[in-house]
């Protein structure tokens, strides 16, 4: 356990203002220690520990088991990202001009958000009501694409620790609130936290199950396994788990192969999106 530094300094009679600073730091460190303890406990869960223990040589080579959505990327009439993330000619709050200059042009790539938009359109047309859980919100791009694409009742839940992009969760909230006020069929909830936190998981359990779960949070092997393990408990019967970056970030494919080897999922399709979109189902 952390030593109570703030208390020791106060007893030593140092300046109160400095003691308050140290006490505030102690409180923050205590909170971080609590979060770390929860994270270790979650990663060391039997299912995740078993997946991490698998020898790489024993992992299966993944081959698609279906091609239900392969034609999505071949459509010539995909909506452009600028159209998806604007309303009445004005950019939504999630649209950050700074993101246009980031690596590989992901924000405007025709096989990135336009692919998700078309997939949401297709799935929304197949179901009377659609719900989406997203782990890793950034500024709300995916939530906005989902709200715009689905024409029937649609519910979105996002989880993000608000650490990756400054004020990202606030921009997401502004974006989704704006769309909810204009789209009668859309509603949303945002959770500020990590997907491995027990209170967050309890809230998600009460909010689900979800027809769609998009995993785009922690990109480490252990972190991705935690989310894949969580997703299989929250996805609705017949629902889909979407995992981005399959072709782009090696730990993603590694985690999915481990989950597949243990039977967490039984259906796999890889959409030819910008970075490879894995579509999983139970």
JOTA-V229653 format. One record per backbone hydrogen bond with DSSP energy under -0.5 kcal/mol. NH is the residue of the N-H (numbers start at 0). CO is the residue of the C=O. Records with the same first field share a line. If there is no record, write none. Layout:
BEGIN
NH = CO / CO
END
This chain:
BEGIN
4 = 2
7 = 3
8 = 4
9 = 5
10 = 6
11 = 7
12 = 9
13 = 8
18 = 14
19 = 15
20 = 16
21 = 17
22 = 18
23 = 19
24 = 20
25 = 21
26 = 22
27 = 23
28 = 24
29 = 25
30 = 26
31 = 27
32 = 28
33 = 29
34 = 30
35 = 31
36 = 32
37 = 33
38 = 34
39 = 35
40 = 36
41 = 37
42 = 38
43 = 39
44 = 41
48 = 44
49 = 45
50 = 46
51 = 47
52 = 48
53 = 49 / 50
57 = 54
58 = 55
61 = 59
64 = 267
65 = 267
69 = 66
71 = 68
72 = 69
73 = 70
74 = 71
77 = 74
82 = 79
83 = 79
84 = 80
85 = 82
86 = 89
89 = 86
91 = 84
94 = 91
95 = 93
96 = 94
98 = 95
99 = 96
100 = 97
101 = 98
104 = 101
105 = 102
107 = 104
108 = 104
111 = 108
113 = 108
114 = 111
115 = 111
116 = 112
117 = 113
118 = 114
119 = 115
120 = 116
121 = 117
122 = 118
123 = 119
124 = 120
125 = 121 / 122
126 = 122
129 = 152
131 = 154
132 = 211
133 = 156
134 = 213
135 = 133 / 158
139 = 136
143 = 139
144 = 140
145 = 141
146 = 142
147 = 143
148 = 144
149 = 145
152 = 127
153 = 184
154 = 129
155 = 186
156 = 131
157 = 188
158 = 133
159 = 190
167 = 164
170 = 166
171 = 167
172 = 168
173 = 169
174 = 170
175 = 171
176 = 172
177 = 173
178 = 174
179 = 175
180 = 176
181 = 177 / 178
182 = 178
183 = 181
185 = 182
186 = 153
188 = 155
190 = 157
192 = 159 / 190
196 = 193
200 = 196
201 = 197
202 = 198
203 = 199
204 = 200
205 = 201
206 = 202
207 = 203
208 = 233
209 = 233
211 = 130
212 = 239
213 = 132
214 = 212 / 241
215 = 134 / 213
223 = 219
224 = 220
225 = 221
226 = 222
227 = 223
228 = 224
229 = 225
230 = 226
231 = 227
232 = 228 / 229
233 = 229 / 230
234 = 230
235 = 209
238 = 235
239 = 210
240 = 279
241 = 212 / 239
242 = 277
243 = 214
245 = 275
246 = 274
247 = 244 / 274
248 = 244
249 = 247
251 = 248
252 = 248
253 = 249
254 = 250
255 = 251
256 = 252
257 = 253
258 = 254
259 = 255
260 = 256
261 = 257
262 = 259
263 = 258
264 = 258
265 = 280
266 = 280
268 = 278
270 = 268 / 276
272 = 270
273 = 110
276 = 270
277 = 242 / 275
278 = 268
279 = 240 / 277
280 = 266
END
